[in-house]
Amino acid sequence: MSNEKNKLEQFKKGENFYSQQYFGSHPIVRENQNGFVFRVWAPNAQEIWLVGDFNGWDQSLPMKKEESSEVWEIFTSIPKEGDLYKYLVKQADGREIYKVDPFANLFEKRPNNASIMYTTPEKKWLDEQWRRKKKDYFKQPLNIYEVHASSWRCEEDGTPYTFEQLKDTLIPYVKEMGFSHIEFMPLMEHPLGESWGYQLIGYFALSSYYGTPAEFQDFVEACHMNDIGVLIDWVPGHFCINDDALAYYDGTSQFEYDDPVRAENIRWGALNFDLSKPQVQSFLISSALYWIETFHVDGIRVDAVSNMLYLDYDEGPRVWNQEGGNRNWDGFYFLQKLNAVIKQTHPDVIMIAEESSSETKITGSVESGALGFDYKWNLGWMNDTLRFYEMDAAFRKYNFRLLTFSFMYMMNEKYILPFSHDEVVHGKRSLMHKMWGDRYKQFAQLRNLYVYLMTHPGKKLLFMGCEWGQFLEWKSNESLEWIDLDDVMNFSMQHFTKTLNRFYKKEKALWELDHVSETIEIIDADNNQETVLSFIRKGKDEKDFLIIILNFSPIERQNFVIGVPFSGIYEEVLNTEMQEFGGTWTESNQISVTRKESFKQFDYQIQTIVPSLGAIILKPKIIDT
């Protein structure tokens, strides 16, 4: 069997994970003639023509299909690099539609959407040191800055920065702020900016709004040279319904389910991939590996996993599985396959699931029955936490369990704690605006919230603009409100976030044992009357620990007593109410000396002051041996 036919047979079996090397447009030499070969999967099309600006978009270049191949092909020397093209598809019912190339790696800028003949130049990467030093990320700090590339910064006319510009602006900012990773909302080609990139037409194409694939490669390399990882969002569950894209490509249900109920995604106005089809599996896994290998990204966040796992996740009519249940086994087994393939070839790539249910084990090995992801977004923690902080402080003591319930399940999965874009849009208000009380109290509680985020077991994610407490909701078609930083409260909030990020990186107790129960010991989670929570975070060394005290009431707690595990002297290492952070305190708490008196399970006590709506972190300075 020829190499070409072997690639096709592997694609049809769901085992060609580099299918973009076969499909799409590629420069080749055939019969001593330089030209391009074009291939497209469209098994039920009646005819297909290659059309473009090189032939006046007419039907002079018909493609051919072998009877059983499912693939249309043409070799021609007429086009050249940089030309625009599409496929004119005569569909199964005789309708003729101009379609994009599903495997194109570059498109015109929207609202136009022709594919562009583009060969990504071979790059000599300089990030080998970064790739070699990747360690066990479960035991490393992971503090993600989530970015929408179109609206982090824009030109005065609203044009998004390209990755060439982001390389000189975003990377220094993230490094200065102390985040460990950048996570981009989808960068793949999409026709509508208001979809934020979650309605894709180009699974192998960087959105042309952001520049060329080569520029994104240079951006990722520059991140790695500055010790910053890069994660991307990816959408394998559903795709854009536009007629000129993947939807009913050959006139039949090709990428989508045959059953229209299962094919239609009512909630998002999209179409669901038929994840049982081997060809679709080849297409999607090839896309994931393309971004990992072509751009050296360090991880992928898989969007809307629940939509792939459950048949009743969407609105409208439903079709149940053969057992009469709601589990979508197509999606379940696809996700296991996706993670198994990626981990076999790239074990150091971080796989993250955005998933909201508790019915399926998400993280852990495929062999154990889990889906094989490394991390799951803890959306339950996020929802409960924000409900609590939005609440009038007078009612918090009656709802203290919103804050403490997560301690019951925090080790069920390996979690990322996300304050993402979804929480600061569509009338939900910004994080700062969610906080109860006047402007001063809002900033005080935002600092308190971030301490809770950073000290709770699990990795971290914060959406852009939240680091300085932007008051307005995020707008996807405008730049962040950078002018806010002219205000002393916003500037102080940004300084606090930077300080906290650096503190997190420095303190092993906050990440070394993140996913084992020994990492945390509760001091007092029952003090709902004073609405104060206290706990200990621990590193591998039993004497490497931090004591966290969070006061959720507007009353300063004088002479506040907690238990500690060792006799000695404890000093305050972080206080959210210091003046430099926007608070009123000019001096830190004095050191605390233990006294031999029991407190719950502890033999020793210390006494300190906990500021109103504030948080403090203590660390042992001297431990008696």
C-alpha positions as CSV (number, residue, x, y, z in Angstrom):
1,M,0.0,0.0,0.0
2,S,1.4,3.4,-0.9
3,N,2.1,6.0,1.8
4,E,-0.7,8.2,0.5
5,K,-3.3,5.4,0.7
6,N,-2.0,4.3,4.1
7,K,-2.6,7.8,5.4
8,L,-6.2,7.7,4.0
9,E,-6.9,4.3,5.5
10,Q,-5.6,5.4,8.9
11,F,-7.8,8.5,8.7
12,K,-10.9,6.4,7.9
13,K,-10.0,4.1,10.9
14,G,-9.7,7.1,13.3
15,E,-5.9,6.5,13.6
16,N,-4.4,9.3,11.5
17,F,-3.4,11.9,14.0
18,Y,-1.5,14.0,11.5
19,S,-4.2,14.2,8.9
20,Q,-3.4,17.8,8.1
21,Q,-0.3,16.5,6.4
22,Y,-2.5,14.6,3.9
23,F,-5.5,17.0,3.5
24,G,-5.5,20.6,2.7
25,S,-3.0,22.2,0.2
26,H,0.6,21.2,0.0
27,P,3.4,22.1,-2.4
28,I,4.8,19.0,-4.1
29,V,6.7,17.9,-7.2
30,R,4.8,15.5,-9.4
31,E,6.1,14.2,-12.8
32,N,8.9,16.8,-12.6
33,Q,6.5,19.7,-12.2
34,N,6.2,22.0,-9.2
35,G,2.7,22.6,-8.0
36,F,0.2,22.0,-5.2
37,V,-1.9,19.1,-4.3
38,F,-5.3,19.8,-2.7
39,R,-7.3,17.1,-0.9
40,V,-10.7,17.4,0.9
41,W,-12.8,14.8,2.6
42,A,-16.3,14.9,1.2
43,P,-17.6,11.3,0.7
44,N,-21.1,12.1,-0.6
45,A,-20.4,15.2,-2.8
46,Q,-21.4,14.8,-6.4
47,E,-18.6,17.1,-7.7
48,I,-16.0,19.5,-6.3
49,W,-14.0,22.2,-8.0
50,L,-11.0,24.1,-6.7
51,V,-11.7,27.8,-7.0
52,G,-9.7,30.9,-6.1
53,D,-8.3,34.2,-7.2
54,F,-5.9,32.2,-9.4
55,N,-8.7,31.1,-11.8
56,G,-11.3,33.8,-11.4
57,W,-13.3,31.5,-8.9
58,D,-14.7,29.5,-11.9
59,Q,-15.1,25.8,-12.5
60,S,-12.0,25.3,-14.6
61,L,-10.2,23.1,-12.0
62,P,-12.4,20.0,-11.2
63,M,-11.2,17.7,-8.5
64,K,-11.4,13.9,-8.8
65,K,-12.4,11.1,-6.4
66,E,-11.7,7.4,-6.6
67,E,-14.9,5.5,-6.1
68,S,-14.2,4.3,-2.6
69,S,-11.7,6.9,-1.3
70,E,-14.1,9.5,0.2
71,V,-11.5,12.1,-0.8
72,W,-11.4,14.6,-3.7
73,E,-8.0,15.5,-5.0
74,I,-6.3,17.7,-7.6
75,F,-2.7,18.5,-8.5
76,T,-2.2,21.9,-10.3
77,S,0.7,24.2,-11.0
78,I,-1.6,27.3,-11.4
79,P,-1.9,28.6,-7.8
80,K,1.0,30.0,-5.8
81,E,1.7,30.6,-2.1
82,G,-0.5,33.4,-0.7
83,D,-3.4,32.8,-3.1
84,L,-7.0,32.7,-1.8
85,Y,-9.0,29.5,-2.4
86,K,-12.2,27.6,-1.5
87,Y,-13.9,24.4,-2.7
88,L,-17.1,24.7,-4.7
89,V,-19.0,21.6,-3.5
90,K,-21.9,20.2,-5.5
91,Q,-23.6,18.5,-2.6
92,A,-25.5,15.2,-2.4
93,D,-28.7,17.0,-3.3
94,G,-27.2,18.9,-6.2
95,R,-26.9,22.2,-4.3
96,E,-23.6,24.1,-5.1
97,I,-21.9,25.8,-2.1
98,Y,-18.5,27.5,-1.7
99,K,-16.8,25.9,1.3
100,V,-13.7,26.6,3.3
101,D,-10.9,24.1,3.5
102,P,-11.3,22.3,6.9
103,F,-7.5,21.8,7.0
104,A,-6.4,25.3,6.0
105,N,-3.8,26.8,8.3
106,L,-4.6,30.4,7.4
107,F,-7.7,32.4,6.4
108,E,-8.6,35.9,5.3
109,K,-9.5,38.4,7.9
110,R,-13.1,38.3,8.8
111,P,-15.8,39.1,7.6
112,N,-14.1,37.4,4.6
113,N,-13.2,33.7,5.1
114,A,-11.4,32.3,2.1
115,S,-8.6,29.9,2.9
116,I,-5.1,31.1,2.1
117,M,-2.3,28.9,0.7
118,Y,0.3,29.2,3.4
119,T,3.2,27.0,4.4
120,T,4.4,27.6,8.0
121,P,8.2,28.0,7.7
122,E,10.3,25.5,9.5
123,K,11.3,27.0,12.8
124,K,14.5,26.5,14.7
125,W,13.2,26.6,18.2
126,L,15.3,28.1,21.0
127,D,13.2,26.8,23.9
128,E,14.9,23.5,24.5
129,Q,16.0,24.4,28.0
130,W,12.4,25.2,28.9
131,R,11.1,21.9,27.5
132,R,13.9,20.0,29.3
133,K,13.3,21.5,32.7
134,K,9.5,20.7,32.7
135,K,8.9,18.9,36.0
136,D,6.0,17.3,37.7
137,Y,3.5,20.1,37.3
138,F,1.3,18.6,40.0
139,K,4.0,19.6,42.5
140,Q,4.8,23.0,40.9
141,P,3.1,26.4,41.1
142,L,0.5,26.8,38.5
143,N,-1.0,30.3,38.4
144,I,-2.8,31.1,35.2
145,Y,-3.6,34.5,33.6
146,E,-6.5,33.9,31.3
147,V,-6.4,36.2,28.2
148,H,-8.8,37.0,25.4
149,A,-6.2,38.0,22.8
150,S,-8.6,40.4,21.0
151,S,-9.3,42.6,23.9
152,W,-6.3,42.6,26.3
153,R,-5.0,45.6,24.4
154,C,-6.3,47.1,21.2
155,E,-5.3,49.9,18.8
156,E,-7.2,53.1,19.1
157,D,-9.5,52.0,16.3
158,G,-10.3,48.8,18.2
159,T,-8.0,46.5,16.1
160,P,-6.6,43.7,18.3
161,Y,-2.9,43.5,18.9
162,T,-1.1,40.9,16.8
163,F,1.2,38.4,18.5
164,E,4.1,40.4,17.3
165,Q,2.8,43.3,19.5
166,L,1.7,41.0,22.3
167,K,5.3,39.6,22.5
168,D,6.5,43.0,23.5
169,T,3.6,43.9,25.8
170,L,1.8,40.9,27.3
171,I,4.9,38.8,28.1
172,P,6.7,41.5,30.1
173,Y,3.4,42.3,31.9
174,V,2.7,38.7,32.9
175,K,6.3,38.2,34.0
176,E,6.2,41.3,36.1
177,M,2.9,40.3,37.7
178,G,4.3,36.9,38.6
179,F,1.9,34.6,36.8
180,S,3.3,31.2,35.7
181,H,1.2,30.6,32.6
182,I,-1.0,32.4,30.1
183,E,-4.1,30.7,28.9
184,F,-5.7,32.0,25.7
185,M,-9.3,31.7,24.9
186,P,-9.6,30.0,21.5
187,L,-7.1,31.4,18.9
188,M,-8.4,29.3,16.0
189,E,-10.2,30.9,13.1
190,H,-13.8,32.0,13.8
191,P,-16.1,34.2,11.9
192,L,-17.7,36.2,14.7
193,G,-15.7,38.1,17.4
194,E,-18.7,38.0,19.8
195,S,-18.4,34.2,20.0
196,W,-15.0,34.8,21.7
197,G,-13.5,32.1,19.5
198,Y,-15.8,29.3,20.7
199,Q,-17.6,28.9,17.3
200,L,-14.8,27.7,15.1
201,I,-14.4,27.2,11.3
202,G,-10.6,26.6,11.2
203,Y,-9.3,23.9,13.5
204,F,-5.8,24.1,12.1
205,A,-5.7,27.9,11.6
206,L,-4.5,30.7,13.9
207,S,-7.1,33.5,13.5
208,S,-5.6,35.9,11.0
209,Y,-6.6,38.8,13.3
210,Y,-3.6,37.8,15.4
211,G,-1.0,37.6,12.6
212,T,0.7,34.6,11.1
213,P,1.4,31.2,12.5
214,A,5.1,32.0,12.5
215,E,4.4,35.0,14.7
216,F,2.6,32.9,17.2
217,Q,5.5,30.4,17.3
218,D,7.8,33.3,18.1
219,F,5.4,34.5,20.8
220,V,5.4,31.0,22.5
221,E,9.1,30.8,22.2
222,A,9.5,34.2,23.9
223,C,7.2,33.1,26.7
224,H,9.3,30.0,27.3
225,M,12.5,32.1,27.3
226,N,10.9,34.2,30.1
227,D,9.7,31.1,32.1
228,I,6.1,31.5,31.2
229,G,4.0,28.6,29.9
230,V,1.3,28.9,27.3
231,L,-2.1,27.1,27.4
232,I,-4.9,27.3,24.8
233,D,-8.6,26.7,24.8
234,W,-9.9,24.2,22.2
235,V,-13.4,23.3,21.2
236,P,-13.8,19.7,20.0
237,G,-17.5,19.3,21.0
238,H,-19.3,21.6,18.6
239,F,-18.5,23.8,15.6
240,C,-19.8,26.9,13.7
241,I,-23.2,26.3,11.9
242,N,-22.3,28.7,9.0
243,D,-23.2,27.2,5.6
244,D,-19.8,27.9,4.1
245,A,-17.8,26.1,6.8
246,L,-17.9,22.5,8.2
247,A,-21.7,22.3,8.5
248,Y,-23.2,19.5,6.3
249,Y,-20.1,19.8,4.2
250,D,-21.0,17.4,1.4
251,G,-24.7,17.9,1.8
252,T,-25.1,15.1,4.4
253,S,-24.3,14.7,8.0
254,Q,-20.5,14.5,7.6
255,F,-18.9,16.1,10.7
256,E,-22.1,16.1,12.7
257,Y,-24.5,13.4,13.9
258,D,-27.0,11.8,11.5
259,D,-29.8,12.3,14.0
260,P,-30.7,16.0,13.8
261,V,-31.6,16.1,17.5
262,R,-28.1,15.1,18.4
263,A,-26.5,17.2,15.7
264,E,-28.1,20.5,16.7
265,N,-26.7,22.4,19.7
266,I,-29.6,24.7,20.6
267,R,-27.9,26.4,23.5
268,W,-24.9,27.7,21.5
269,G,-26.5,27.8,18.0
270,A,-23.9,25.3,16.8
271,L,-23.6,21.8,15.5
272,N,-22.2,18.9,17.6
273,F,-19.4,16.8,16.2
274,D,-20.3,13.1,15.8
275,L,-17.5,11.9,18.0
276,S,-18.2,8.2,17.1
277,K,-17.0,8.7,13.5
278,P,-13.4,7.6,13.1
279,Q,-12.8,10.3,10.5
280,V,-14.0,13.0,13.0
281,Q,-11.7,11.5,15.6
282,S,-8.7,11.7,13.3
283,F,-9.6,15.3,12.4
284,L,-9.9,16.5,16.0
285,I,-7.0,14.6,17.5
286,S,-4.9,15.9,14.6
287,S,-5.9,19.4,15.5
288,A,-4.9,19.0,19.1
289,L,-1.5,17.6,18.2
290,Y,-1.0,20.3,15.6
291,W,-1.2,23.0,18.2
292,I,1.0,21.1,20.6
293,E,3.7,20.3,18.1
294,T,3.6,23.3,15.7
295,F,3.4,25.9,18.4
296,H,5.0,24.1,21.5
297,V,2.0,25.0,23.6
298,D,2.2,23.6,27.1
299,G,-1.4,22.5,27.6
300,I,-4.9,22.5,26.2
301,R,-8.1,23.4,28.0
302,V,-10.9,21.3,26.5
303,D,-14.1,23.5,26.4
304,A,-17.6,22.3,27.3
305,V,-16.8,18.7,28.3
306,S,-20.2,18.3,29.9
307,N,-21.8,18.9,26.5
308,M,-19.8,15.9,25.1
309,L,-20.5,13.7,28.1
310,Y,-24.3,14.0,28.7
311,L,-27.2,13.7,26.2
312,D,-29.4,15.9,28.3
313,Y,-26.9,18.8,28.7
314,D,-28.5,20.9,25.9
315,E,-31.9,22.5,25.8
316,G,-34.8,21.1,23.7
317,P,-35.6,17.4,22.8
318,R,-33.3,14.6,23.8
319,V,-32.2,11.2,22.6
320,W,-31.1,8.7,25.3
321,N,-28.5,6.0,24.9
322,Q,-29.2,2.3,24.4
323,E,-29.4,1.8,28.2
324,G,-32.0,4.6,28.4
325,G,-29.5,6.8,30.2
326,N,-28.0,10.3,29.6
327,R,-24.4,9.3,29.1
328,N,-23.0,10.1,25.7
329,W,-20.6,7.1,25.3
330,D,-19.3,8.6,22.0
331,G,-18.0,11.6,23.9
332,F,-16.8,9.6,26.8
333,Y,-14.6,7.2,24.7
334,F,-13.4,10.0,22.4
335,L,-12.1,12.0,25.4
336,Q,-10.3,8.9,26.8
337,K,-8.8,8.3,23.3
338,L,-7.8,12.0,23.0
339,N,-6.0,12.0,26.3
340,A,-4.4,8.6,25.8
341,V,-2.9,9.7,22.4
342,I,-1.6,13.0,23.7
343,K,-0.1,11.5,26.8
344,Q,1.6,8.8,24.9
345,T,3.4,11.3,22.6
346,H,3.6,14.3,25.0
347,P,3.3,13.3,28.6
348,D,4.4,16.7,29.8
349,V,1.4,18.5,28.1
350,I,-1.2,19.6,30.6
351,M,-4.8,18.5,29.7
352,I,-7.6,20.5,31.4
353,A,-11.3,19.9,31.3
354,E,-13.9,22.6,31.7
355,E,-16.6,20.4,33.2
356,S,-19.3,21.1,35.8
357,S,-20.8,17.8,36.9
358,S,-19.7,15.3,39.5
359,E,-21.0,12.1,37.8
360,T,-17.9,11.2,35.8
361,K,-14.3,10.9,37.0
362,I,-12.5,13.5,35.0
363,T,-8.9,13.4,36.2
364,G,-6.7,10.3,36.5
365,S,-5.6,7.6,34.2
366,V,-7.8,6.2,31.5
367,E,-6.9,2.7,32.8
368,S,-8.6,3.6,36.1
369,G,-11.8,4.4,34.3
370,A,-11.3,8.2,34.4
371,L,-11.2,10.4,31.3
372,G,-7.5,10.9,31.5
373,F,-7.3,14.7,32.1
374,D,-4.7,16.2,34.4
375,Y,-7.0,18.9,35.8
376,K,-10.7,19.8,36.1
377,W,-12.0,23.3,36.6
378,N,-13.7,23.4,40.0
379,L,-16.8,25.3,39.0
380,G,-18.7,24.3,42.1
381,W,-16.1,26.0,44.3
382,M,-16.2,29.0,42.1
383,N,-20.0,29.4,42.2
384,D,-20.2,28.8,46.0
385,T,-17.3,31.2,46.7
386,L,-18.7,34.0,44.6
387,R,-22.2,33.6,46.1
388,F,-20.7,34.0,49.6
389,Y,-18.6,37.1,48.8
390,E,-21.6,38.8,47.0
391,M,-23.6,38.3,50.2
392,D,-24.3,41.1,52.7
393,A,-21.8,40.4,55.5
394,A,-24.7,40.2,58.0
395,F,-25.9,37.0,56.4
396,R,-22.6,35.2,55.9
397,K,-22.6,33.5,59.3
398,Y,-25.8,31.7,58.2
399,N,-24.2,30.6,54.9
400,F,-20.7,29.7,56.1
401,R,-21.0,26.3,54.5
402,L,-20.8,27.8,51.0
403,L,-17.2,28.6,51.9
404,T,-16.2,25.4,53.7
405,F,-18.1,22.7,51.8
406,S,-15.3,22.5,49.2
407,F,-13.0,21.0,52.0
408,M,-15.2,17.9,51.8
409,Y,-14.5,17.1,48.2
410,M,-11.3,19.0,47.3
411,M,-9.3,15.8,46.7
412,N,-11.9,14.0,44.6
413,E,-10.2,15.4,41.5
414,K,-7.1,17.4,40.7
415,Y,-8.6,20.9,40.5
416,I,-8.0,24.3,39.0
417,L,-9.8,27.1,40.9
418,P,-11.1,29.4,38.1
419,F,-12.2,33.0,38.2
420,S,-12.7,33.1,34.4
421,H,-14.1,35.2,31.7
422,D,-17.5,33.6,32.2
423,E,-17.9,35.2,35.6
424,V,-17.4,38.8,34.5
425,V,-19.8,39.1,31.5
426,H,-23.4,39.0,30.5
427,G,-24.7,41.0,33.5
428,K,-22.8,39.1,36.1
429,R,-20.6,42.1,36.9
430,S,-16.9,42.2,37.4
431,L,-15.3,40.5,40.4
432,M,-14.7,43.8,42.1
433,H,-18.3,44.9,41.5
434,K,-19.6,41.6,42.9
435,M,-18.1,42.3,46.3
436,W,-20.5,43.5,49.0
437,G,-20.4,47.1,50.3
438,D,-18.9,50.4,49.3
439,R,-15.9,50.9,47.1
440,Y,-13.4,50.6,50.0
441,K,-15.0,47.4,51.3
442,Q,-15.2,45.9,47.8
443,F,-11.4,46.3,47.3
444,A,-10.8,44.9,50.9
445,Q,-12.9,41.8,50.1
446,L,-11.3,41.4,46.6
447,R,-7.9,41.1,48.4
448,N,-9.5,38.7,50.9
449,L,-10.9,36.6,48.0
450,Y,-7.6,36.4,46.3
451,V,-5.9,35.1,49.5
452,Y,-8.6,32.5,49.7
453,L,-8.0,31.5,46.1
454,M,-4.2,31.3,46.5
455,T,-4.3,29.4,49.8
456,H,-7.1,26.9,49.0
457,P,-5.7,23.6,47.6
458,G,-5.8,23.5,43.8
459,K,-4.1,25.4,41.0
460,K,-5.2,29.0,40.1
461,L,-6.7,30.9,37.2
462,L,-7.6,34.6,37.1
463,F,-9.1,36.5,34.1
464,M,-7.4,39.5,32.7
465,G,-8.4,42.8,34.3
466,C,-9.4,41.1,37.6
467,E,-5.8,41.6,38.9
468,W,-6.5,45.3,39.4
469,G,-10.2,45.1,40.1
470,Q,-11.6,46.5,36.9
471,F,-15.1,47.8,37.8
472,L,-16.8,47.4,34.4
473,E,-17.7,44.1,33.0
474,W,-15.4,42.6,30.3
475,K,-16.3,43.7,26.8
476,S,-14.9,41.3,24.1
477,N,-14.8,44.0,21.4
478,E,-12.9,46.6,23.5
479,S,-9.6,46.9,25.3
480,L,-9.4,46.4,29.0
481,E,-9.9,49.6,31.0
482,W,-6.2,50.3,31.5
483,I,-7.1,53.9,32.5
484,D,-8.3,52.4,35.8
485,L,-4.7,52.2,36.9
486,D,-4.6,55.9,37.2
487,D,-6.7,55.4,40.3
488,V,-4.8,54.8,43.4
489,M,-7.2,52.0,44.6
490,N,-6.8,50.1,41.3
491,F,-3.1,50.6,41.2
492,S,-2.8,49.4,44.8
493,M,-5.0,46.3,44.0
494,Q,-2.7,45.5,41.1
495,H,0.3,45.8,43.4
496,F,-1.3,43.5,45.9
497,T,-2.0,40.8,43.2
498,K,1.6,41.0,42.1
499,T,2.8,40.6,45.7
500,L,0.4,37.7,46.3
501,N,1.5,35.9,43.0
502,R,5.1,36.2,44.0
503,F,4.4,35.0,47.5
504,Y,2.6,32.0,46.0
505,K,5.5,31.1,43.8
506,K,7.9,31.4,46.7
507,E,6.0,29.3,49.3
508,K,6.2,25.6,48.6
509,A,3.5,24.9,51.2
510,L,1.0,26.4,48.7
511,W,1.7,23.9,45.9
512,E,4.1,21.2,46.8
513,L,1.5,18.8,48.1
514,D,-1.5,20.4,46.3
515,H,-3.3,17.2,45.5
516,V,-2.9,15.1,48.7
517,S,-4.9,15.6,51.8
518,E,-1.8,16.1,53.9
519,T,-1.5,19.6,52.3
520,I,-4.1,21.1,54.5
521,E,-5.2,21.0,58.2
522,I,-8.3,22.9,59.3
523,I,-7.9,25.0,62.4
524,D,-11.4,26.2,62.7
525,A,-14.1,26.0,60.0
526,D,-17.0,26.2,62.5
527,N,-16.6,29.9,63.6
528,N,-19.6,31.1,61.7
529,Q,-20.6,33.5,64.5
530,E,-17.5,35.6,64.0
531,T,-17.4,34.5,60.3
532,V,-13.6,33.7,60.4
533,L,-12.0,30.8,58.7
534,S,-8.6,29.5,59.6
535,F,-6.5,26.6,58.3
536,I,-2.9,25.5,57.7
537,R,-1.2,24.7,54.3
538,K,1.8,22.4,54.5
539,G,4.8,21.5,52.4
540,K,6.8,18.2,52.4
541,D,8.8,19.3,55.5
542,E,6.5,19.2,58.5
543,K,7.9,22.6,59.7
544,D,7.3,24.2,56.3
545,F,3.7,25.5,56.7
546,L,1.6,28.6,56.6
547,I,-1.3,29.7,58.8
548,I,-4.2,31.4,57.0
549,I,-6.9,33.4,58.8
550,L,-9.7,35.0,56.8
551,N,-12.2,37.5,58.3
552,F,-15.4,37.8,56.3
553,S,-17.0,40.3,58.6
554,P,-16.6,44.1,58.8
555,I,-15.5,43.8,62.4
556,E,-11.8,43.8,63.4
557,R,-11.1,40.7,65.5
558,Q,-9.0,41.8,68.4
559,N,-7.2,39.2,70.5
560,F,-8.2,36.5,68.1
561,V,-7.1,33.0,69.2
562,I,-6.3,30.0,67.1
563,G,-4.5,26.7,67.6
564,V,-1.1,25.9,66.1
565,P,0.8,22.7,65.7
566,F,4.2,23.7,67.3
567,S,5.4,25.7,70.2
568,G,7.4,28.8,69.1
569,I,7.2,32.2,67.6
570,Y,5.0,33.1,64.6
571,E,5.3,36.1,62.4
572,E,2.9,37.8,60.0
573,V,4.1,37.5,56.4
574,L,1.1,38.9,54.5
575,N,-1.7,41.2,55.6
576,T,-4.3,42.4,53.1
577,E,-5.0,45.6,55.0
578,M,-1.6,47.1,54.7
579,Q,-1.6,50.7,53.4
580,E,0.5,49.8,50.3
581,F,-2.3,47.4,49.2
582,G,-5.0,50.0,49.6
583,G,-5.8,49.3,53.3
584,T,-5.4,51.4,56.4
585,W,-2.8,49.5,58.4
586,T,0.7,51.2,58.6
587,E,2.3,48.4,60.6
588,S,2.0,44.6,60.6
589,N,0.9,42.6,63.5
590,Q,3.6,41.9,66.1
591,I,5.0,38.5,66.4
592,S,2.9,35.9,68.2
593,V,4.4,33.7,70.9
594,T,2.6,30.4,71.7
595,R,1.1,29.5,75.0
596,K,0.6,25.9,76.2
597,E,-3.1,25.7,76.0
598,S,-5.2,23.3,73.8
599,F,-7.4,24.5,70.9
600,K,-9.4,21.7,69.3
601,Q,-6.8,19.2,68.1
602,F,-3.8,21.5,68.8
603,D,-1.7,21.7,72.0
604,Y,-0.7,25.3,71.6
605,Q,-2.4,28.6,70.9
606,I,-1.4,32.0,69.6
607,Q,-3.2,35.3,69.7
608,T,-3.3,38.0,66.9
609,I,-5.5,40.7,65.4
610,V,-7.4,40.0,62.2
611,P,-8.5,43.1,60.2
612,S,-12.0,43.8,59.2
613,L,-12.8,42.0,55.9
614,G,-9.1,41.1,55.8
615,A,-6.9,38.1,55.6
616,I,-3.5,37.5,57.3
617,I,-0.9,34.8,56.7
618,L,1.4,33.7,59.5
619,K,4.6,31.6,59.3
620,P,6.7,30.0,62.0
621,K,9.8,32.1,62.7
622,I,11.2,30.0,65.5
623,I,9.9,26.5,66.4
624,D,10.9,25.0,69.7
625,T,12.6,21.6,69.3
